[in-house]
Amino acid sequence: MKSKYIIIGVVILVVVIGIVILVINPFKPDVGEESEQLSSGEIQERKLSSIPFFGIGEDFNKENDMVSLTSKDLKELNVGIARTEGEPFIWNLIEPKKGEFDFTITDKAVGEAADSQILILATLWSYALWDQGGKEECKVAEGFKSIPNYRCKPQDMGAHKSFLKELVERYDGDDDFGSYPIEDSLKNKIKQNPVIYWEINNEVDSPGLRFFAGSLEDYFDLLKNSYEAIKESCEECQVVIAAPVGPPTGSVKNYYSSLLSLGAGNYFDIYNLHDSMSKLKETIGTIDKPVFVTEAGGGKAPEMAKIAISLAADGFASAFLSAVPTKGKYDQKTSIFGQSEEEFFEEHIVGKDGSKTLQYYALQTLATELKYFQKLEPYEVKEGVTGFKFYFEDKAPIYIFFIGELVRYSTDPAFQIGNEQETLSLDFEEFLVKDLYGNEETKSKSFTLQKDNVYFVTEIK
């Protein structure tokens, strides 16, 4: 009999201990869970909350910019990560002749990122003219002038792996900076702000832009060899697979089904999309790795903010939401896609005259208010208004409200839904309301929302 009571007591004790652990550590991410769309009362945990959620596009090469921001401006923007889309991580620029390395451009970019207190997601372009130049089957049309127009997978994969090992070793932040001289001041910056995220090419399935001249089998070979080289130099570094082409022409299902059937799942750490999370979940089921959306769409400031919040609700680990305007992107958007100059600069964080745009201030507010959020859940208040409650480890929750529905793209019809304004009643005696551009006021019981804004509410106790 005594043994029976002892067993019962042990079971009760284990249950109590489990409850205590959950209470004192409520923010632990559940890597195996993924949410397609949150329903009322459902909580979306961050996957690896150490990954900065708010990101931008920035090559840190002012010669390629239409207009630039200073390191001080970028630091004050308060985003955590920047993706280099064109330069500087191009094999041909860094190793212009086999065995001869020139890190001038990458050193400058990595140093400026450190000054701006922004991590880099380095997009790698594995093309060198000395490796494949002259091969007609590798030649593509003009575009992204700094990237060679010969874009097959490396012909000498051994030379490419040696290049990657040298590159990653220089910037991974440990005490080994590789085989080539580097200034002490830059060493210190790299140790404080290492390059740990490496994206292997971009939209390799694009039939029009031709970032990559090859099959998905060819890309798998590049991904596998790049992963092995990067991990050999830096085990902690994170390899980001190239995203497939986004809507309307891309196919997440065909892309990831094909690559995963080849065994690609063993050779990257982070999924990448230019599309919705639901497409990926439909394709692979349970998502067992963090997911980046490296091109999150444009739109004006309120549209960008609503997209950002929707992406957080969908479970993305990081979202790259805006960019410093580059010459290449300007030519592409205005010449190929017919965008007006005014529309182009409205969708970037700096205007034609060098001033900070509404996009800049909106992103600054988002990144500052929601930085390091641990989880979020829907917060229903009234029909026609979307609400979320964001949780943090070291500060009070922040409530987000905007008129309309969840939005995934700047062309989403959901932007047109909803009244021009709504009065919102809350169960708070007093609360602080901040809008998308940093304007604040203290309110009691209720406040009015405008359709072209997003609101951050903190209860005053």
Secondary structure per residue as TSV (DSSP state, phi and psi in degrees):
chain	resnum	aa	ss	phi	psi
A	1	M	-	360.0	-43.4
A	2	K	H	-60.0	-40.2
A	3	S	H	-63.5	-35.0
A	4	K	H	-62.1	-45.7
A	5	Y	H	-67.9	-33.1
A	6	I	H	-64.2	-43.6
A	7	I	H	-62.1	-45.0
A	8	I	H	-60.8	-42.6
A	9	G	H	-62.6	-40.5
A	10	V	H	-63.2	-43.7
A	11	V	H	-59.7	-46.9
A	12	I	H	-60.2	-41.7
A	13	L	H	-62.3	-42.9
A	14	V	H	-62.2	-42.8
A	15	V	H	-61.8	-45.3
A	16	V	H	-61.1	-44.2
A	17	I	H	-61.4	-40.7
A	18	G	H	-61.3	-42.3
A	19	I	H	-64.7	-42.1
A	20	V	H	-60.3	-42.7
A	21	I	H	-61.6	-42.1
A	22	L	H	-64.1	-36.8
A	23	V	H	-69.2	-42.4
A	24	I	H	-84.2	-12.7
A	25	N	-	-134.0	63.0
A	26	P	T	-76.7	-8.6
A	27	F	T	-103.0	9.0
A	28	K	-	-65.6	122.5
A	29	P	-	-65.9	142.6
A	30	D	-	-102.6	99.1
A	31	V	T	-63.8	-23.9
A	32	G	T	-85.1	-9.0
A	33	E	-	-99.1	144.4
A	34	E	-	-144.3	142.2
A	35	S	-	-116.9	124.6
A	36	E	S	-75.6	-47.3
A	37	Q	S	-153.6	125.4
A	38	L	-	-71.9	137.9
A	39	S	-	-104.3	171.4
A	40	S	T	-56.6	129.8
A	41	G	T	85.5	-8.5
A	42	E	-	-86.3	139.0
A	43	I	-	-108.9	132.8
A	44	Q	E	-103.3	114.2
A	45	E	E	-85.5	148.3
A	46	R	-	-70.5	139.4
A	47	K	S	-87.6	117.3
A	48	L	S	52.4	78.2
A	49	S	T	-65.8	-6.3
A	50	S	T	-73.4	-17.2
A	51	I	S	-77.2	126.1
A	52	P	-	-63.2	133.4
A	53	F	S	-79.6	-43.1
A	54	F	E	-90.6	121.3
A	55	G	E	-131.8	166.7
A	56	I	E	-135.4	170.8
A	57	G	E	-97.8	125.4
A	58	E	-	-160.5	121.5
A	59	D	-	-89.4	-10.9
A	60	F	S	57.1	37.7
A	61	N	-	-133.4	97.5
A	62	K	G	-64.4	-22.7
A	63	E	G	-65.9	-24.5
A	64	N	G	-94.8	-4.3
A	65	D	B	-84.3	144.4
A	66	M	S	-68.4	-47.3
A	67	V	S	-145.3	148.1
A	68	S	-	-120.3	160.5
A	69	L	-	-110.8	151.7
A	70	T	-	-77.5	165.7
A	71	S	H	-59.8	-35.1
A	72	K	H	-63.5	-43.8
A	73	D	H	-62.4	-44.0
A	74	L	H	-66.8	-36.7
A	75	K	H	-63.4	-43.3
A	76	E	H	-71.2	-22.6
A	77	L	H	-60.9	-35.0
A	78	N	-	76.4	14.7
A	79	V	-	-75.8	161.0
A	80	G	S	-99.2	-16.3
A	81	I	E	-152.4	146.7
A	82	A	E	-128.1	137.5
A	83	R	E	-101.6	127.4
A	84	T	E	-88.0	119.6
A	85	E	S	-93.8	-43.8
A	86	G	S	-101.1	-99.3
A	87	E	S	-73.9	168.2
A	88	P	S	-107.6	0.7
A	89	F	-	-89.1	67.1
A	90	I	B	-116.3	127.2
A	91	W	H	-53.2	-44.6
A	92	N	H	-63.4	-32.1
A	93	L	H	-76.6	-36.9
A	94	I	H	-85.2	-35.3
A	95	E	-	-126.9	73.7
A	96	P	S	-64.2	-25.6
A	97	K	B	-131.1	146.4
A	98	K	T	-56.5	123.0
A	99	G	T	85.7	-2.4
A	100	E	B	-113.7	113.9
A	101	F	-	-105.5	141.2
A	102	D	-	-135.4	107.5
A	103	F	-	-98.5	17.6
A	104	T	H	-55.9	-51.0
A	105	I	H	-71.5	-42.4
A	106	T	H	-69.5	-36.4
A	107	D	H	-59.6	-43.4
A	108	K	H	-63.7	-44.3
A	109	A	H	-64.3	-45.9
A	110	V	H	-65.1	-37.9
A	111	G	H	-65.5	-43.0
A	112	E	H	-67.7	-36.5
A	113	A	H	-62.4	-41.0
A	114	A	H	-64.1	-42.9
A	115	D	H	-61.5	-32.0
A	116	S	T	-87.3	-3.0
A	117	Q	T	55.3	46.0
A	118	I	-	-127.5	129.3
A	119	L	E	-69.2	157.5
A	120	I	E	-109.5	132.9
A	121	L	E	-98.9	105.3
A	122	A	E	-86.7	114.4
A	123	T	E	-83.1	117.8
A	124	L	E	-91.6	130.4
A	125	W	B	-114.2	107.8
A	126	S	-	-90.7	53.3
A	127	Y	-	-125.0	128.1
A	128	A	-	-134.6	131.8
A	129	L	H	-61.1	-35.0
A	130	W	H	-69.6	-17.8
A	131	D	H	-87.3	-40.2
A	132	Q	H	-138.5	3.5
A	133	G	T	-57.0	138.4
A	134	G	T	95.8	-14.3
A	135	K	-	-80.7	106.9
A	136	E	G	-59.2	-35.4
A	137	E	G	-68.3	-13.4
A	138	C	G	-97.1	-9.0
A	139	K	B	-79.2	137.4
A	140	V	-	-123.5	171.7
A	141	A	-	-68.6	163.6
A	142	E	S	-59.0	151.4
A	143	G	-	153.0	140.6
A	144	F	S	51.4	73.8
A	145	K	T	-55.4	-30.5
A	146	S	T	-75.7	-18.3
A	147	I	S	-91.9	126.9
A	148	P	-	-54.1	148.2
A	149	N	S	-83.8	8.2
A	150	Y	B	-110.3	112.6
A	151	R	-	-132.1	40.6
A	152	C	S	-78.0	171.5
A	153	K	S	-62.9	156.2
A	154	P	-	-52.8	135.7
A	155	Q	S	-76.8	-37.1
A	156	D	S	-105.4	86.9
A	157	M	H	-65.8	-29.6
A	158	G	H	-64.6	-42.6
A	159	A	H	-64.7	-37.6
A	160	H	H	-66.2	-41.0
A	161	K	H	-65.1	-37.8
A	162	S	H	-64.2	-40.5
A	163	F	H	-59.9	-47.5
A	164	L	H	-64.0	-41.7
A	165	K	H	-60.0	-42.3
A	166	E	H	-66.8	-42.2
A	167	L	H	-64.3	-50.6
A	168	V	H	-66.2	-40.5
A	169	E	H	-60.4	-35.5
A	170	R	H	-65.9	-33.9
A	171	Y	H	-116.1	7.7
A	172	D	S	-82.9	-4.4
A	173	G	S	90.2	1.8
A	174	D	S	-89.3	-168.8
A	175	D	S	-83.5	-5.1
A	176	D	-	-103.8	112.9
A	177	F	-	-102.5	16.9
A	178	G	-	88.1	-162.3
A	179	S	S	-94.1	-5.1
A	180	Y	S	-116.7	149.5
A	181	P	-	-58.4	147.4
A	182	I	-	-150.6	138.5
A	183	E	-	-69.1	146.5
A	184	D	H	-61.2	-37.6
A	185	S	H	-62.5	-37.3
A	186	L	H	-72.7	-36.1
A	187	K	H	-55.2	-45.1
A	188	N	H	-63.7	-40.4
A	189	K	H	-64.2	-42.0
A	190	I	H	-65.6	-38.8
A	191	K	H	-63.2	-33.9
A	192	Q	H	-80.7	-27.8
A	193	N	S	-141.6	67.2
A	194	P	-	-70.1	160.5
A	195	V	-	-93.3	110.3
A	196	I	-	-119.2	-11.7
A	197	Y	E	-107.1	123.7
A	198	W	E	-127.6	117.1
A	199	E	E	-98.8	126.1
A	200	I	E	-93.4	90.4
A	201	N	-	72.2	-170.6
A	202	N	S	-154.5	134.6
A	203	E	-	43.0	55.1
A	204	V	T	-68.9	-11.5
A	205	D	T	-96.0	10.4
A	206	S	-	-76.3	117.6
A	207	P	T	-76.7	-24.6
A	208	G	T	-92.2	-52.1
A	209	L	T	-75.9	-26.1
A	210	R	-	54.2	56.3
A	211	F	S	-66.9	-23.4
A	212	F	-	-142.6	126.4
A	213	A	-	-99.7	86.6
A	214	G	S	175.8	174.5
A	215	S	-	-85.9	172.9
A	216	L	H	-66.6	-27.7
A	217	E	H	-64.6	-39.5
A	218	D	H	-64.8	-41.9
A	219	Y	H	-65.4	-39.9
A	220	F	H	-56.6	-42.7
A	221	D	H	-61.1	-43.0
A	222	L	H	-64.3	-45.6
A	223	L	H	-60.4	-48.4
A	224	K	H	-60.5	-48.9
A	225	N	H	-68.1	-35.8
A	226	S	H	-66.7	-44.2
A	227	Y	H	-57.7	-47.1
A	228	E	H	-62.7	-41.2
A	229	A	H	-67.8	-43.3
A	230	I	H	-64.3	-46.4
A	231	K	H	-67.7	-28.5
A	232	E	H	-66.2	-35.3
A	233	S	H	-85.9	-32.0
A	234	C	-	-149.5	96.1
A	235	E	T	-63.8	-30.2
A	236	E	T	-81.8	-14.0
A	237	C	-	-64.6	151.8
A	238	Q	E	-112.3	125.1
A	239	V	E	-96.3	125.6
A	240	V	E	-105.7	122.6
A	241	I	E	-69.2	153.3
A	242	A	-	-63.6	141.8
A	243	A	-	-78.2	145.6
A	244	P	-	-73.1	164.8
A	245	V	-	-58.4	139.5
A	246	G	-	-80.7	-176.0
A	247	P	T	-66.7	152.3
A	248	P	T	-94.3	-5.3
A	249	T	T	-95.0	-17.1
A	250	G	-	-80.5	162.3
A	251	S	-	-135.3	100.1
A	252	V	H	-60.0	-41.2
A	253	K	H	-62.6	-51.7
A	254	N	H	-62.0	-41.2
A	255	Y	H	-64.1	-58.0
A	256	Y	H	-73.5	-33.5
A	257	S	H	-61.4	-43.9
A	258	S	H	-65.8	-48.3
A	259	L	H	-67.8	-41.0
A	260	L	H	-68.6	-31.8
A	261	S	H	-67.5	-23.0
A	262	L	H	-82.2	-12.4
A	263	G	T	103.4	15.2
A	264	A	G	-63.9	-23.0
A	265	G	G	-58.1	-20.4
A	266	N	G	-86.3	-1.9
A	267	Y	S	-128.5	27.3
A	268	F	-	-155.3	158.3
A	269	D	S	-106.6	-22.6
A	270	I	B	-136.4	127.2
A	271	Y	E	-69.3	159.1
A	272	N	E	-140.0	134.6
A	273	L	E	-136.8	152.8
A	274	H	S	-120.6	33.1
A	275	D	S	-147.5	-170.6
A	276	S	-	-83.6	154.3
A	277	M	H	-63.2	-33.9
A	278	S	H	-61.6	-34.1
A	279	K	H	-64.1	-40.7
A	280	L	H	-68.2	-42.3
A	281	K	H	-65.2	-38.3
A	282	E	H	-62.5	-30.8
A	283	T	H	-80.5	-44.1
A	284	I	H	-116.6	-5.6
A	285	G	S	78.3	-123.8
A	286	T	S	-66.4	129.9
A	287	I	-	-96.0	114.2
A	288	D	-	-102.7	8.3
A	289	K	S	-138.6	159.4
A	290	P	-	-61.2	155.9
A	291	V	E	-126.3	127.8
A	292	F	E	-99.2	146.3
A	293	V	E	-114.1	104.2
A	294	T	S	-88.1	-11.5
A	295	E	-	-136.2	97.9
A	296	A	-	-92.5	4.9
A	297	G	-	97.9	163.0
A	298	G	-	-106.7	-126.4
A	299	G	-	93.9	169.5
A	300	K	-	-74.5	176.5
A	301	A	H	-53.5	-50.4
A	302	P	H	-63.2	-36.2
A	303	E	H	-64.1	-46.2
A	304	M	H	-58.3	-42.5
A	305	A	H	-65.1	-42.6
A	306	K	H	-66.6	-37.8
A	307	I	H	-61.1	-45.6
A	308	A	H	-58.0	-45.7
A	309	I	H	-67.1	-38.7
A	310	S	H	-63.8	-39.3
A	311	L	H	-66.8	-36.9
A	312	A	H	-63.6	-41.6
A	313	A	H	-66.7	-29.3
A	314	D	H	-76.8	-14.4
A	315	G	T	100.7	13.1
A	316	F	-	-66.1	144.8
A	317	A	S	-83.3	-28.7
A	318	S	E	-154.1	143.2
A	319	A	E	-133.2	124.8
A	320	F	E	-97.8	109.2
A	321	L	E	-106.8	-23.3
A	322	S	E	-153.1	-171.8
A	323	A	E	-161.6	159.7
A	324	V	-	-77.8	130.9
A	325	P	-	-71.3	124.3
A	326	T	B	-104.2	159.7
A	327	K	H	-63.0	-42.0
A	328	G	H	-62.4	-43.2
A	329	K	H	-68.7	-36.4
A	330	Y	H	-62.0	-47.4
A	331	D	H	-61.9	-41.3
A	332	Q	I	-65.5	-48.5
A	333	K	I	-69.8	-41.0
A	334	T	I	-83.1	-38.3
A	335	S	I	-84.4	-47.4
A	336	I	I	-83.8	-44.9
A	337	F	S	-98.4	-2.3
A	338	G	-	71.1	22.0
A	339	Q	-	-74.7	142.4
A	340	S	-	-75.1	159.8
A	341	E	H	-62.0	-40.1
A	342	E	H	-62.1	-46.0
A	343	E	H	-62.8	-39.5
A	344	F	H	-58.5	-49.5
A	345	F	H	-74.9	-26.3
A	346	E	H	-62.8	-26.7
A	347	E	T	-94.9	14.6
A	348	H	S	-127.9	167.3
A	349	I	S	-89.7	0.6
A	350	V	B	-142.0	138.7
A	351	G	-	-87.1	175.7
A	352	K	T	-60.0	-33.2
A	353	D	T	-87.9	5.2
A	354	G	S	90.9	-1.9
A	355	S	-	-80.9	157.9
A	356	K	B	-74.0	133.7
A	357	T	-	-88.8	173.3
A	358	L	H	-59.7	-31.3
A	359	Q	H	-58.9	-41.8
A	360	Y	H	-60.5	-50.9
A	361	Y	H	-68.2	-34.7
A	362	A	H	-65.1	-45.0
A	363	L	H	-66.9	-37.0
A	364	Q	H	-61.1	-43.4
A	365	T	H	-64.5	-46.1
A	366	L	H	-57.9	-50.3
A	367	A	H	-66.4	-34.3
A	368	T	H	-75.9	-45.8
A	369	E	H	-72.1	-35.8
A	370	L	H	-109.1	6.5
A	371	K	T	-59.1	137.0
A	372	Y	T	66.2	23.8
A	373	F	-	-62.9	145.1
A	374	Q	-	-100.3	-34.8
A	375	K	E	-163.9	167.5
A	376	L	E	-148.6	160.2
A	377	E	E	-147.7	153.1
A	378	P	E	-61.9	146.6
A	379	Y	-	-133.1	98.4
A	380	E	-	-82.5	130.3
A	381	V	-	-124.4	-44.1
A	382	K	S	-163.7	157.9
A	383	E	T	-63.5	138.3
A	384	G	T	93.7	-6.2
A	385	V	E	-124.7	130.5
A	386	T	E	-94.1	134.6
A	387	G	E	-135.9	146.2
A	388	F	E	-138.8	150.7
A	389	K	E	-112.7	117.2
A	390	F	E	-98.8	132.2
A	391	Y	E	-105.8	148.6
A	392	F	-	-133.0	159.7
A	393	E	S	-79.0	-30.6
A	394	D	S	-127.0	16.8
A	395	K	S	-153.5	167.4
A	396	A	-	-65.7	154.4
A	397	P	-	-59.6	152.0
A	398	I	E	-117.4	133.2
A	399	Y	E	-100.7	134.3
A	400	I	E	-113.5	133.7
A	401	F	E	-135.3	140.9
A	402	F	E	-153.4	156.0
A	403	I	E	-77.7	134.0
A	404	G	S	109.8	-165.8
A	405	E	-	-107.8	174.3
A	406	L	-	-58.7	142.4
A	407	V	-	-127.6	133.9
A	408	R	-	-107.1	-28.8
A	409	Y	S	-138.6	159.4
A	410	S	T	-67.6	-19.1
A	411	T	T	-95.0	5.4
A	412	D	-	-64.0	130.0
A	413	P	G	-59.5	-19.7
A	414	A	G	-59.4	-22.5
A	415	F	G	-63.0	-26.5
A	416	Q	G	-87.8	-7.6
A	417	I	-	-85.9	140.7
A	418	G	S	111.8	158.2
A	419	N	-	-73.9	164.6
A	420	E	S	-68.3	-30.1
A	421	Q	E	-150.5	156.9
A	422	E	E	-141.8	139.5
A	423	T	E	-95.1	129.2
A	424	L	E	-115.9	125.7
A	425	S	E	-100.6	133.4
A	426	L	-	-122.7	155.4
A	427	D	S	-86.3	40.7
A	428	F	-	-118.5	133.4
A	429	E	S	-63.9	-40.7
A	430	E	S	-149.4	142.5
A	431	F	E	-154.9	156.3
A	432	L	E	-99.3	129.8
A	433	V	E	-113.4	126.4
A	434	K	E	-120.8	133.6
A	435	D	E	-92.2	-176.1
A	436	L	T	-63.9	-21.0
A	437	Y	T	-108.3	13.4
A	438	G	S	92.1	1.9
A	439	N	-	-74.4	132.7
A	440	E	E	-123.6	146.8
A	441	E	E	-155.7	150.7
A	442	T	E	-89.4	132.5
A	443	K	E	-127.1	164.2
A	444	S	S	-132.0	126.2
A	445	K	S	72.9	-51.3
A	446	S	E	-148.2	164.9
A	447	F	E	-157.4	168.3
A	448	T	E	-108.3	131.8
A	449	L	E	-98.7	142.2
A	450	Q	E	-103.6	147.6
A	451	K	T	-63.9	-32.8
A	452	D	T	-94.4	34.8
A	453	N	-	-148.6	168.5
A	454	V	-	-132.4	144.2
A	455	Y	E	-125.0	138.7
A	456	F	E	-114.2	121.1
A	457	V	E	-119.9	131.4
A	458	T	E	-123.9	126.2
A	459	E	E	-69.4	136.8
A	460	I	-	-98.9	119.2
A	461	K	-	-109.6	360.0
